């Protein structure tokens, strides 16, 4: 189960609102000073504001993800079918890349990330597509560069592209 930090924060804030509400009710029923009840009310209101803000942020994030998926789908549908020789070249290139990934002993996850890096996606885009944390993708990319003995993203891409443009 993939639980986001935002979801955990929302849950914690809901607990704060609930606990503050119970405490506020108890304080009012026992005649607590007005100033004390105002302070507790502010804690409750700020917690509610935090919940609303986090829910809004999650909603905006989901809209962005949906737009990316929609854009990708539209782009895929409108692409012209490439000529046969280009399809063969792509297939051969893919096989060579896959063989090299095997030679570097990349894990299945690292291979997925490596392909997406070669396609030019950012670490954030890769984390969205793979539904993982960006930190995880960054660690996998570092492992790829270490296993391939290449200095980083540009060196990694150049390793496959260098001889194509002579």
VODREN-42355 format. One record per residue: residue number from 1; x, y, z of N, C-alpha, C in turn; residue in one letter; chain. Coordinates in steps of 0.001 Angstrom, whole numbers, padded with zeros to 6 digits. Atoms other than C-alpha are relative to their C-alpha. Layout:
VODREN-42355
  nr    n.xx    n.yy    n.zz   ca.xx   ca.yy   ca.zz    c.xx    c.yy    c.zz rest kette
 NUM       X       Y       Z       X       Y       Z       X       Y       Z    A     A
...
This chain:
VODREN-42355
  nr    n.xx    n.yy    n.zz   ca.xx   ca.yy   ca.zz    c.xx    c.yy    c.zz rest kette
   1  000847 -001175  000000  000000  000000  000000  000891  001235  000000    X     A
   2 -000785 -001206  000152  001411  003364 -001060 -000737  001166  000648    X     A
   3  000640 -001075 -000738  000450  005986  001543  000865  001244 -000126    X     A
   4 -000763 -001225  000185  001484  009555  000787  000178  000736  001320    X     A
   5 -000240 -000829 -001183  002906  011984  003302 -001211  000884  000276    X     A
   6  001165 -000872 -000153 -000073  014221  002648 -001145 -000718  000702    X     A
   7  001070  000778 -000630 -002500  011454  003627  000252 -000188  001490    X     A
   8 -000354  000156 -001409 -000652  010868  006882 -000229  001314  000744    X     A
   9  000217 -001302 -000628 -000681  014593  007640 -001485  000304  000182    X     A
  10  001447 -000217 -000108 -004404  014788  006928 -000561 -000810  001159    X     A
  11  000478  000852 -001095 -005039  011880  009273  000392  000583  001358    X     A
  12 -000453 -000594 -001257 -002946  013506  012014 -000787  001265  000333    X     A
  13  000763 -001228 -000240 -004741  016828  011572 -001450 -000302  000375    X     A
  14  001362  000409 -000373 -008129  015085  011727 -000019 -000426  001472    X     A
  15 -000090  000398 -001408 -007034  013527  015019  000141  001220  000918    X     A
  16 -000152 -001231 -000783 -005950  016970  016283 -001335  000722  000106    X     A
  17  001309 -000655 -000008 -009327  018442  015281 -000943 -000730  000947    X     A
  18  000883  000804 -000848 -011183  015601  016987  000358  000185  001485    X     A
  19 -000440 -000137 -001394 -009094  015791  020184 -000239  001420  000514    X     A
  20  000229 -001397 -000407 -009280  019595  020265 -001479  000262  000215    X     A
  21  001448 -000172 -000137 -013027  019459  019753 -000518 -000590  001296    X     A
  22  000398  000620 -001266 -013479  017042  022648  000478  000816  001202    X     A
  23 -000558 -000793 -001083 -011199  019102  024874 -000741  001331  000138    X     A
  24  000726 -001269 -000015 -012959  022316  023898 -001389 -000177  000612    X     A
  25  001335  000284 -000545 -016355  020795  024659  000075 -000193  001519    X     A
  26 -000174  000243 -001442 -015099  019589  028060  000310  001299  000735    X     A
  27 -000362 -001267 -000642 -013525  022966  028859 -001196  000937  000126    X     A
  28  001163 -000886 -000031 -016684  024882  027961 -001004 -000494  001037    X     A
  29  000973  000541 -000959 -018879  022525  030005  000463  000164  001444    X     A
  30 -000533 -000205 -001349 -016567  023028  033014  000296  001468  000300    X     A
  31 -000161 -001432 -000237 -016494  026802  032637  001426  000508 -000096    X     A
  32 -001382 -000458  000187 -012920  027260  031415  000002  001467 -000418    X     A
  33 -000085 -001411  000372 -011746  030864  030907 -000142  000177 -001518    X     A
  34  000256 -000317  001413 -012714  032488  027601  001288 -000026 -000817    X     A
  35 -001282 -000069  000704 -009086  033085  026622  000517 -001407 -000329    X     A
  36 -000428  001383  000217 -008301  029367  026977 -000804 -000653 -001129    X     A
  37  000842  000606  001051 -011259  028322  024812  000305  000602 -001364    X     A
  38 -000370 -000638  001269 -010224  030855  022142  001279 -000629 -000542    X     A
  39 -001266  000616  000434 -006696  029382  022026 -000243 -001398 -000568    X     A
  40  000284  001350  000490 -008049  025862  021650 -000812  000030 -001289    X     A
  41  000773 -000159  001248 -010510  027037  019006  000931  000320 -001164    X     A
  42 -000953 -000357  001051 -007596  028539  017053  000777 -001242 -000468    X     A
  43 -000695  001238  000365 -005730  025201  017165 -000887 -000828 -000917    X     A
  44  000941  000769  000799 -008835  023521  015816 -000177  000612 -001394    X     A
  45  000189 -000675  001286 -009343  026139  013066  001233 -000127 -000892    X     A
  46 -001219  000152  000805 -005701  026004  011954  000142 -001438 -000513    X     A
  47 -000047  001402  000432 -005907  022211  011818 -000973 -000238 -001155    X     A
  48  000987  000135  001081 -009061  022410  009691  000517  000669 -001264    X     A
  49 -000575 -000692  001161 -007350  024957  007416  001095 -000849 -000638    X     A
  50 -001044  000882  000526 -004394  022566  007069 -000576 -001165 -000775    X     A
  51  000660  001113  000695 -006714  019723  006115 -000515  000459 -001357    X     A
  52  000552 -000534  001261 -008439  021871  003480  001123  000257 -000998    X     A
  53 -001119 -000298  000888 -005103  023033  002071  000616 -001278 -000565    X     A
  54 -000572  001268  000469 -003720  019484  001879 -000926 -000707 -000992    X     A
  55  000955  000613  000934 -006895  018172  000234  000008  000721 -001338    X     A
  56 -000069 -000783  001235 -006746  021002 -002303  001270 -000348 -000775    X     A
  57 -001272  000343  000649 -003068  020221 -003019 -000050 -001384 -000637    X     A
  58  000127  001350  000553 -003809  016524 -003491 -000886 -000015 -001235    X     A
  59  000909 -000092  001140 -006678  017373 -005824  000719  000601 -001209    X     A
  60 -000747 -000628  001099 -004457  019677 -007918  001047 -000953 -000565    X     A
  61 -000998  000975  000431 -001751  017013 -008032 -000642 -001093 -000853    X     A
  62  000698  001035  000760 -004258  014415 -009231 -000433  000536 -001358    X     A
  63  000374 -000615  001284 -005503  016822 -011926  001203  000034 -000939    X     A
  64 -001213 -000058  000813 -001909  017284 -013134  000363 -001377 -000535    X     A
  65 -000297  001372  000431 -001364  013521 -013261 -000975 -000427 -001095    X     A
  66  000999  000351  001005 -004616  013046 -015178  000268  000714 -001321    X     A
  67 -000331 -000742  001221 -003598  015771 -017655  001201 -000615 -000711    X     A
  68 -001166  000649  000602 -000229  014079 -018194 -000392 -001302 -000702    X     A
  69  000464  001249  000616 -001944  010741 -018846 -000809  000298 -001264    X     A
  70  000830 -000375  001154 -004443  012409 -021204  000871  000489 -001152    X     A
  71 -000909 -000524  001019 -001688  014257 -023058  000797 -001126 -000648    X     A
  72 -000750  001139  000524  000345  011075 -023422 -000871 -000854 -000912    X     A
  73  000919  000808  000796 -002681  009173 -024706 -000306  000685 -001341    X     A
  74  000279 -000740  001234 -003520  011904 -027252  001213 -000022 -000926    X     A
  75 -001223  000004  000801  000090  012069 -028408  000209 -001359 -000655    X     A
  76 -000168  001358  000518  000229  008301 -028823 -000983 -000277 -001129    X     A
  77  001031  000252  001006 -003015  008253 -030818  000226  000790 -001286    X     A
  78 -000168 -000849  001179 -002007  011080 -033178  001307 -000241 -000735    X     A
  79 -001271  000261  000655  001436  009744 -034024 -000204 -000790 -001284    X     A
  80  000013  000717  001277  001949  008644 -037601  000796 -001290  000162    X     A
  81 -000698  001291 -000071  002951  004988 -037936  001320  000109 -000768    X     A
  82 -001299 -000112  000672  006693  004912 -038728  000177 -001070 -001082    X     A
  83 -000302  000942  001078  008103  003183 -041799  000624 -001277  000576    X     A
  84 -000478  001316 -000429  009145 -000473 -041591  001472  000020  000395    X     A
  85 -001429 -000024 -000319  012890  000272 -041651  000257  000664  001351    X     A
  86 -000155 -000669 -001291  012502  002600 -038664 -000454 -000915  001145    X     A
  87  000463  000959 -001011  010501 -000011 -036748  001062 -001060  000268    X     A
  88 -001066  000999 -000157  013271 -002551 -037387  001194  000582  000757    X     A
  89 -001124 -000647 -000680  015949 -000084 -036256 -000312  000167  001488    X     A
  90  000403 -000145 -001404  014012  000636 -033059  000079 -001340  000734    X     A
  91 -000008  001329 -000616  013611 -003071 -032377  001432 -000452  000275    X     A
  92 -001400  000398 -000172  017313 -003737 -032918  000666  000814  001109    X     A
  93 -000574 -000863 -001028  018299 -000768 -030762 -000494 -000436  001385    X     A
  94  000575  000445 -001274  015939 -001937 -027993  000663 -001286  000479    X     A
  95 -000643  001262 -000369  017499 -005397 -028071  001417  000231  000508    X     A
  96 -001370 -000307 -000404  021014 -003962 -027821  000007  000652  001381    X     A
  97  000096 -000674 -001304  020006 -001699 -024927 -000341 -001015  001086    X     A
  98  000395  001015 -000978  018308 -004600 -023138  001174 -000925  000334    X     A
  99 -001179  000832 -000244  021454 -006724 -023568  001007  000719  000891    X     A
 100 -000945 -000766 -000807  023575 -003947 -022115 -000491  000112  001440    X     A
 101  000568 -000040 -001355  021228 -003605 -019131  000277 -001316  000725    X     A
 102 -000309  001311 -000586  021694 -007346 -018544  001479 -000089  000367    X     A
 103 -001438  000047 -000253  025469 -006987 -018818  000367  000825  001236    X     A
 104 -000241 -000838 -001176  025359 -004261 -016160 -000682 -000569  001249    X     A
 105  000726  000652 -001109  023214 -006554 -013954 -000998  000934  000681    X     A
 106  001028 -000877 -000556  020420 -004010 -013530 -001188 -000839  000458    X     A
 107  001212  000673 -000477  017421 -005117 -011491 -001156  000367 -000922    X     A
 108  001179 -000288  000819  013959 -005121 -013066 -000425  001462  000156    X     A
 109  000385 -001397 -000254  013118 -001789 -011424  001005  000962 -000621    X     A
 110 -001035 -000865  000576  016433 -000275 -012484 -000107  000037 -001524    X     A
 111  000182  000034  001458  015793 -001398 -016076 -001151  000916 -000420    X     A
 112  001141 -000868  000315  012398  000333 -016057  000400  001467  000090    X     A
 113 -000443 -001384 -000184  013944  003527 -014710  000989  000377 -001103    X     A
 114 -000999 -000276  001039  016838  003276 -017187 -000668  000294 -001345    X     A
 115  000715 -000258  001261  014450  003041 -020145 -000630  001388  000014    X     A
 116  000665 -001299 -000093  012526  006085 -018924  001016  001136 -000010    X     A
 117 -001067 -001002  000073  015776  007994 -018417  000457  000196 -001440    X     A
 118 -000402 -000092  001407  016786  007170 -021993 -001045  000725 -000845    X     A
 119  001072 -000694  000723  013423  008481 -023155 -000041  001484  000337    X     A
 120 -000113 -001413 -000324  014280  011787 -021490 -000927  000500  001100    X     A
 121  000895 -000429 -001068  011830  011812 -018598  000789  000460  001216    X     A
 122 -000628 -000478 -001236  012667  013705 -015423 -000248 -001021  001102    X     A
 123  000185  000912 -001135  012982  011915 -012090 -001413  000122  000560    X     A
 124  001359 -000207 -000500  009683  013451 -010999 -001015 -000693 -000909    X     A
 125  000918  000653  000939  007916  012250 -014162  000078 -001523  000142    X     A
 126 -000172  001446 -000165  009368  008770 -013677 -000694 -000464  001275    X     A
 127  000640  000401 -001258  008166  008679 -010075 -001521  000007 -000131    X     A
 128  001452 -000041  000213  004654  009654 -011188 -000444 -001210 -000816    X     A
 129  000355  001130  000868  004563  007040 -013946  000102 -001322  000759    X     A
 130 -000224  001259 -000719  005957  004311 -011680 -000718 -000030  001346    X     A
 131  000731 -000125 -001269  003887  005506 -008710  000893 -000360  001184    X     A
 132 -000945  000167 -001097  006912  005605 -006421  000463  001380  000439    X     A
 133 -000550 -001263 -000475  008665  008283 -004433  001137  000449 -000915    X     A
 134 -001085 -000535  000820  011020  010578 -006321  001359 -000395  000582    X     A
 135 -001234  000417 -000670  013693  009681 -003758  000390 -001416 -000426    X     A
 136 -000259  001378  000434  013356  006012 -004751  000563 -000012 -001418    X     A
 137 -000469 -000077  001390  013792  006862 -008436  001420  000555 -000037    X     A
 138 -001345 -000588 -000059  016832  009013 -007595  001019 -001055  000442    X     A
 139 -000900  001058 -000470  018390  006080 -005691  000217 -001053 -001086    X     A
 140 -000132  000984  001078  017669  003704 -008583  000871  000552 -001125    X     A
 141 -000828 -000619  001043  019206  006161 -011070  001471 -000017  000423    X     A
 142 -001382  000039 -000501  022318  006407 -008881  000583 -001400 -000119    X     A
 143 -000463  001388  000124  022557  002600 -008822  000314 -000334 -001461    X     A
 144 -000225  000236  001443  022270  002540 -012632  001335  000604 -000417    X     A
 145 -001251 -000669  000381  025103  005070 -013022  001207 -000712  000624    X     A
 146 -001095  000700 -000684  027257  003186 -010490  000290 -001325 -000708    X     A
 147 -000192  001306  000641  026695 -000230 -012145  000541  000142 -001420    X     A
 148 -000456 -000205  001377  027311  001191 -015621  001346  000715 -000052    X     A
 149 -001257 -000742 -000106  030392  003093 -014396 -000027  001250 -000879    X     A
 150  000170 -001233  000749  029041  006248 -016018 -000251  001141  000977    X     A
 151  000022 -001101 -000959  029166  009716 -014448 -001388  000527  000368    X     A
 152  001332 -000513 -000313  025455  010499 -014565 -000930 -000138 -001190    X     A
 153  001061  000096  000996  022370  011009 -016694  000490  000274 -001420    X     A
 154 -000460 -000353  001343  024104  012697 -019635  000974 -001042 -000548    X     A
 155 -000932  001041  000417  026905  010163 -019737 -000712 -001300 -000332    X     A
 156  000792  001206  000222  024365  007354 -019512 -000671  000041 -001379    X     A
 157  000663 -000143  001305  022374  008646 -022503  001021  000017 -001127    X     A
 158 -001027 -000106  001041  025516  009488 -024461  000622 -001353 -000311    X     A
 159 -000594  001315  000206  026828  005951 -023970 -000736 -000748 -001107    X     A
 160  000809  000704  001018  023959  004656 -026154 -000083  000775 -001309    X     A
 161  000202 -000821  001186  023800  007575 -028583  001279  000375 -000735    X     A
 162 -001260 -000525  000513  027470  008391 -029168  000282 -000405 -001442    X     A
 163 -000385  000477  001328  028059  006245 -032260 -001116  000080 -001032    X     A
 164  001104 -000082  000949  024653  006838 -033833  000135  001188 -000950    X     A
 165 -000037 -001244  000765  025573  010282 -035150  001408  000281 -000540    X     A
 166 -001332 -000201  000577  028808  009874 -037104 -000101  000435 -001424    X     A
